[in-house]
Amino acid sequence: MDEATFDELPNGRNPASDGWFVLNLADAAAFRNEEKGGAVLPLEPRGGPFKDFGVNVHVVWPGEPSALYHSENVREAFLVLSGECTLIVEEQERPLRQWDFFHCPAGTRHIFVGAGDGPCAILMIGGRIQDEQLHYPVSEVAAKHGASVAKETPNPDEAYADWPGEFVPVDLPWPVE
């Protein structure tokens, strides 16, 4: 297997091809929505994501949801790398902090909302299948955090039609400890 190549973007590096690679998050390209949704550091090639699973680091600030409350027909796993957030899972709120791991079987409704005094970084890994199915239910608990759809839908375009802002390239500060 050959080593992957990288796109050198103004805001960092992003894998550009198939192959093995090592990437320090301090050097990774980041994309942020200033209004909602936090920032994403995609760890997959932009031209073609990994075939069997997706992986990224998502950063949310206090009070900011990572996305809309939803479920998928694939298994996912999440690890809080730093900071604090609130996990909304099956209409329950659960506080999470650094090193908390959330196993999310297919069909589990969930979303993350930033909490604490600063940003929260979450490693997100999920299966990829050809017949991906999403479900965005109406949720009173998620609505308190601005993370619920107004009308139930399986369509991401419909769910995010009123989501403000867009993800644009950004440089993120990463403290070195």
PyMOL commands that set and color helices and strands:
alter all, ss='L'
color gray80, all
select helices_A, chain A and resi 25-27+140-143+156-159
alter helices_A, ss='H'
color red, helices_A
select strands_A, chain A and resi 6-9+12-15+30-32+39-42+53-60+71-72+76-82+84-89+92-97+101-104+110-115+120-127+134-135+168-170
alter strands_A, ss='S'
color yellow, strands_A
deselect
rebuild
show_as cartoon
